[in-house]
Amino acid sequence: MNVEAGADRSIGLGPITKVVAPSLSFGQHPGLVERLRQIHPTAKINTEGKLIHLSEDELIDYMRGYEACLVSLEWITDRVLAELPELRVCVKLGVGLDKIDPHALKKHGVRLGWKAGVNALSVAELTICTAIMGLRNVLSRNILMRDGKRPMQAMGRLLTGRTVGIHGVGHVGREVIRLLQPFGCEILANDIEDRSAFYAKYGVKAVSVEELWERSEILTLHLTVTNKTYGLYGAEVLDKLKPGCILINTARGQIVDEVAIKERLKSGRLGAAAIDAFQREPTEDDEFLNLPNLIATPHIGAASIEARWAMGVAAIEAITDNFLVEPGTYPFDDR
């Protein structure tokens, strides 16, 4: 079957009967598997736990012949869509769209199923967790104790009363601000949108990005990957941060320069860093991962039972509730 490039495959979109879910994240939740099969009994779902970082060829082979796919960390590229002419709907489990090419979706007329904010609380709680770990030297003491040593106490700092910077005040950034309320922090924020009503409600000060970098004792990133944010946190910006700043990235690895972060962790210029999303996953830099002031997690921000359920239900609904994308507009701003 050949589909002309640019043709809208969703015109006259009838019932979707052939659904494939290569996403291991979906298949890990038995309740979601059952829910999907109640609606689509013949759905092909990855419950084997063997496929997580698929090559283009593997993904194409896995999804060939299906009309709707449910993906998470898989790359949806022009080549993938060109090789899957039956595919009419691509559904995203979660909110990050950096691995889905909007130009390719439009070119091949494939609709997108996506819902914002479904895992915001889960990611925000991890952010607070890693902030406290960095402030209290939890990881370095734990490493020493597990190595059979009995280290002395390491003096840390309280989260209470700290100056916390939020770069990006979307769904996750707003949840972080809400969770910070009992800690009496001075909260600084920078966002491209006018959030003045929200800031007034939660006592947040809107600042320039330069002031955010200069004053934050803890700086947490909640940005999407765009032409403006790709590689933003490189050496030049990192050197503008307050000495000893704790940098947290639970957003996307493409926003930061990991080599520059590593150098500044080793020198002590950064007090600590917490990274949940790496430039390449799984990351392969063992020297970086073994630094005692790096809190590294394998993209677990949304890996709570509650968030996974909300994400999965939204994804199942998106098989029928979807839209044609327009590159350069929300949710694919500046790409």
C-alpha positions as CSV (number, residue, x, y, z in Angstrom):
1,M,0.0,0.0,0.0
2,N,1.4,3.4,-1.0
3,V,0.3,6.7,0.4
4,E,1.2,9.9,-1.4
5,A,3.4,12.2,0.7
6,G,1.3,14.9,2.1
7,A,-1.9,13.0,1.9
8,D,-4.1,13.1,5.0
9,R,-4.6,9.5,6.0
10,S,-7.2,10.5,8.5
11,I,-9.7,11.8,6.0
12,G,-12.8,9.8,6.5
13,L,-11.2,8.3,9.6
14,G,-13.3,5.3,10.5
15,P,-13.1,3.1,13.6
16,I,-9.6,2.2,14.6
17,T,-9.3,-1.6,14.8
18,K,-5.6,-2.3,14.7
19,V,-3.7,-0.9,17.7
20,V,-0.1,-1.5,18.6
21,A,1.7,-0.4,21.8
22,P,5.5,-0.8,21.6
23,S,5.9,1.3,24.7
24,L,7.2,-0.8,27.5
25,S,6.0,1.9,29.9
26,F,2.5,1.1,28.9
27,G,2.9,-2.6,29.1
28,Q,4.3,-2.5,32.6
29,H,0.9,-1.5,34.0
30,P,-1.4,-4.6,34.0
31,G,-4.5,-2.4,34.6
32,L,-3.8,-0.4,31.5
33,V,-3.2,-3.5,29.4
34,E,-6.5,-4.8,30.5
35,R,-8.3,-1.5,29.9
36,L,-6.9,-1.2,26.3
37,R,-7.8,-4.8,25.5
38,Q,-11.4,-4.3,26.7
39,I,-11.7,-1.7,23.9
40,H,-9.3,-3.2,21.4
41,P,-9.1,-6.9,22.0
42,T,-6.6,-7.6,19.3
43,A,-4.2,-4.9,20.4
44,K,-0.5,-5.8,20.2
45,I,1.1,-4.7,23.5
46,N,4.7,-4.9,24.6
47,T,4.4,-6.8,27.9
48,E,7.6,-8.8,27.5
49,G,9.9,-6.0,28.8
50,K,12.5,-6.6,26.2
51,L,12.1,-3.7,23.9
52,I,12.7,-0.2,25.2
53,H,15.1,1.6,23.0
54,L,14.2,0.5,19.6
55,S,16.0,1.3,16.4
56,E,14.0,2.6,13.5
57,D,14.1,-0.8,11.8
58,E,12.9,-2.6,15.0
59,L,10.1,-0.1,15.5
60,I,8.9,-0.3,11.9
61,D,8.9,-4.1,12.1
62,Y,7.0,-4.1,15.4
63,M,4.3,-1.6,14.2
64,R,3.9,-2.7,10.6
65,G,0.3,-3.1,9.5
66,Y,-1.3,-1.2,12.4
67,E,-3.5,1.8,12.2
68,A,-2.8,3.4,15.6
69,C,0.4,3.3,17.7
70,L,0.9,4.1,21.4
71,V,4.5,5.3,22.0
72,S,6.6,6.7,24.8
73,L,10.3,6.8,24.3
74,E,10.2,5.7,20.6
75,W,11.3,8.0,17.8
76,I,8.6,8.8,15.3
77,T,10.5,10.1,12.3
78,D,9.8,10.7,8.6
79,R,11.3,7.3,7.7
80,V,9.2,5.5,10.3
81,L,6.0,7.0,9.0
82,A,6.9,6.5,5.4
83,E,7.4,2.8,6.0
84,L,4.1,2.5,7.9
85,P,1.4,3.7,5.4
86,E,-1.4,2.1,7.3
87,L,-0.7,4.2,10.4
88,R,-3.3,6.9,10.9
89,V,-2.9,7.9,14.5
90,C,0.1,8.3,16.8
91,V,-0.6,8.4,20.5
92,K,1.9,9.7,23.0
93,L,2.1,8.1,26.5
94,G,3.1,11.1,28.6
95,V,3.7,14.7,27.6
96,G,7.2,15.0,26.0
97,L,7.0,15.4,22.3
98,D,10.7,15.8,21.5
99,K,10.9,12.4,19.9
100,I,8.0,12.9,17.5
101,D,8.6,14.9,14.3
102,P,5.7,17.3,13.7
103,H,6.7,17.9,10.1
104,A,6.7,14.2,9.4
105,L,3.2,13.9,11.0
106,K,1.9,16.7,8.9
107,K,3.6,15.4,5.7
108,H,2.1,11.9,6.1
109,G,-1.3,13.1,7.4
110,V,-1.0,11.2,10.7
111,R,-3.0,12.5,13.6
112,L,-1.5,13.0,17.1
113,G,-3.1,11.9,20.3
114,W,-1.7,13.9,23.2
115,K,-2.8,15.5,26.5
116,A,-0.8,18.0,28.5
117,G,-0.1,17.9,32.2
118,V,-1.1,14.3,33.0
119,N,2.2,13.5,34.9
120,A,2.9,16.9,36.3
121,L,2.5,16.0,40.0
122,S,4.7,13.0,39.7
123,V,7.5,14.9,38.1
124,A,7.1,17.8,40.6
125,E,7.4,15.4,43.6
126,L,10.7,14.0,42.1
127,T,12.0,17.5,41.8
128,I,11.4,18.3,45.5
129,C,12.9,14.9,46.4
130,T,16.2,15.6,44.5
131,A,16.3,19.2,45.8
132,I,16.4,17.9,49.4
133,M,18.9,15.1,48.5
134,G,21.2,17.7,47.0
135,L,21.0,20.1,49.9
136,R,21.5,17.4,52.5
137,N,24.3,15.4,50.8
138,V,22.2,12.3,51.0
139,L,23.7,10.6,48.0
140,S,27.4,11.1,48.9
141,R,26.8,9.8,52.4
142,N,24.8,6.9,51.1
143,I,27.5,5.9,48.7
144,L,30.2,5.9,51.4
145,M,28.0,3.8,53.7
146,R,27.2,1.3,51.1
147,D,31.0,1.0,50.3
148,G,31.5,-0.2,53.9
149,K,32.7,3.1,55.2
150,R,31.4,5.0,58.2
151,P,31.6,8.6,57.2
152,M,31.2,11.6,59.4
153,Q,28.2,13.8,59.1
154,A,28.2,16.2,56.2
155,M,26.7,19.6,57.0
156,G,23.9,20.4,54.6
157,R,21.3,23.1,54.1
158,L,17.6,23.2,54.6
159,L,15.1,23.6,51.8
160,T,13.2,25.9,54.1
161,G,14.0,29.5,53.4
162,R,16.1,28.8,50.3
163,T,15.8,30.9,47.1
164,V,14.4,28.5,44.4
165,G,14.3,29.4,40.7
166,I,11.8,27.9,38.4
167,H,12.7,28.1,34.7
168,G,9.5,27.2,32.8
169,V,6.2,27.5,34.6
170,G,4.0,25.1,32.7
171,H,2.1,22.2,34.3
172,V,5.2,20.8,36.1
173,G,6.6,24.1,37.1
174,R,3.3,25.2,38.7
175,E,3.1,22.0,40.6
176,V,6.6,22.5,42.0
177,I,5.6,26.0,43.1
178,R,2.5,24.6,44.8
179,L,4.5,21.9,46.6
180,L,7.1,24.4,47.8
181,Q,4.6,26.5,49.7
182,P,5.1,24.9,53.2
183,F,8.9,25.5,53.0
184,G,8.8,29.3,53.0
185,C,11.1,29.6,50.0
186,E,11.6,32.7,48.0
187,I,10.5,31.6,44.6
188,L,11.7,33.2,41.5
189,A,10.3,32.3,38.1
190,N,10.9,32.9,34.4
191,D,8.5,31.9,31.7
192,I,7.6,33.1,28.2
193,E,3.9,33.3,29.2
194,D,2.3,35.9,31.5
195,R,1.6,34.0,34.7
196,S,1.0,37.0,36.9
197,A,-2.3,35.8,38.4
198,F,-0.7,32.5,39.4
199,Y,2.4,34.2,40.8
200,A,0.3,36.5,42.9
201,K,-1.6,33.6,44.4
202,Y,1.5,31.7,45.4
203,G,3.9,34.6,46.2
204,V,6.2,34.1,43.2
205,K,8.4,36.8,41.9
206,A,8.7,37.0,38.1
207,V,12.3,37.8,37.1
208,S,14.5,38.1,34.1
209,V,16.5,35.0,33.2
210,E,19.7,36.7,34.2
211,E,18.4,37.4,37.7
212,L,17.1,33.8,37.8
213,W,20.6,32.5,37.1
214,E,22.3,35.0,39.5
215,R,20.1,34.5,42.6
216,S,18.8,30.9,42.6
217,E,20.3,28.6,45.2
218,I,18.3,25.8,43.6
219,L,17.4,26.1,40.0
220,T,15.0,23.6,38.5
221,L,14.3,23.3,34.7
222,H,10.8,22.7,33.3
223,L,11.3,23.7,29.7
224,T,10.3,22.0,26.5
225,V,12.9,21.5,23.8
226,T,12.7,24.2,21.1
227,N,15.1,26.1,18.9
228,K,15.6,28.5,21.8
229,T,16.1,26.1,24.6
230,Y,18.2,23.4,22.9
231,G,21.6,23.4,24.6
232,L,20.7,26.5,26.5
233,Y,22.4,25.4,29.7
234,G,25.9,25.2,28.3
235,A,29.2,26.5,29.8
236,E,28.4,30.2,29.4
237,V,25.1,30.0,31.3
238,L,26.3,27.5,33.9
239,D,29.1,30.0,34.8
240,K,26.4,32.6,35.5
241,L,24.7,30.5,38.2
242,K,25.2,31.3,41.8
243,P,28.3,29.4,43.1
244,G,27.1,26.2,44.8
245,C,23.8,26.2,43.0
246,I,21.9,22.9,42.8
247,L,20.7,22.4,39.3
248,I,17.8,20.1,38.6
249,N,16.7,18.8,35.2
250,T,13.6,16.6,35.1
251,A,12.6,18.0,31.7
252,R,14.7,17.0,28.7
253,G,18.4,16.2,28.3
254,Q,18.8,18.3,25.2
255,I,18.4,21.5,27.2
256,V,21.7,21.0,29.1
257,D,25.4,20.4,28.2
258,E,26.2,17.3,30.3
259,V,30.0,17.7,29.7
260,A,29.9,21.2,31.1
261,I,27.8,20.1,34.0
262,K,30.3,17.3,34.8
263,E,33.2,19.7,34.8
264,R,31.4,22.1,37.2
265,L,30.4,19.3,39.5
266,K,34.0,18.1,39.7
267,S,35.3,21.6,40.4
268,G,32.6,22.4,43.0
269,R,31.3,25.3,40.9
270,L,27.9,23.5,41.1
271,G,27.0,22.2,44.5
272,A,25.1,19.3,43.1
273,A,23.0,18.4,40.1
274,A,20.0,16.1,39.6
275,I,19.3,14.8,36.2
276,D,16.4,12.6,35.3
277,A,16.5,13.1,31.5
278,F,19.8,12.7,29.7
279,Q,20.8,13.7,26.2
280,R,21.1,10.1,25.2
281,E,19.2,7.4,27.0
282,P,20.5,5.2,28.4
283,T,23.4,7.4,29.1
284,E,26.9,5.8,28.8
285,D,29.2,8.3,30.7
286,D,30.1,6.3,33.8
287,E,32.5,8.9,35.1
288,F,29.6,11.4,35.1
289,L,27.2,9.0,36.7
290,N,29.6,8.1,39.5
291,L,30.2,11.7,40.7
292,P,29.1,11.9,44.3
293,N,27.3,15.2,43.8
294,L,25.2,14.0,40.8
295,I,21.8,12.5,41.5
296,A,21.1,10.5,38.4
297,T,17.8,8.7,37.7
298,P,16.8,6.9,34.5
299,H,13.9,9.1,33.4
300,I,11.6,8.2,36.3
301,G,9.8,11.5,36.7
302,A,6.5,10.0,35.5
303,A,7.2,6.5,36.9
304,S,4.6,6.5,39.6
305,I,1.7,4.1,39.6
306,E,-0.7,7.1,39.8
307,A,0.9,9.0,37.0
308,R,1.3,6.0,34.7
309,W,-2.4,5.3,35.1
310,A,-3.4,8.8,34.3
311,M,-1.1,8.9,31.3
312,G,-2.3,5.5,30.1
313,V,-6.0,6.3,30.3
314,A,-5.4,9.6,28.5
315,A,-3.5,7.7,25.8
316,I,-6.2,5.2,25.3
317,E,-8.8,8.0,25.0
318,A,-6.5,9.7,22.5
319,I,-6.8,6.8,20.0
320,T,-10.1,8.4,19.1
321,D,-9.6,11.9,20.5
322,N,-6.8,13.3,18.4
323,F,-5.8,16.1,16.0
324,L,-3.8,17.0,12.9
325,V,-0.6,18.9,14.0
326,E,0.7,22.1,12.7
327,P,4.5,22.5,13.1
328,G,5.5,25.7,14.9
329,T,2.3,26.0,16.9
330,Y,1.4,24.5,20.3
331,P,2.3,21.9,21.3
332,F,5.2,22.0,18.8
333,D,6.2,25.6,19.4
334,D,9.3,26.9,17.6
335,R,10.1,23.7,15.8
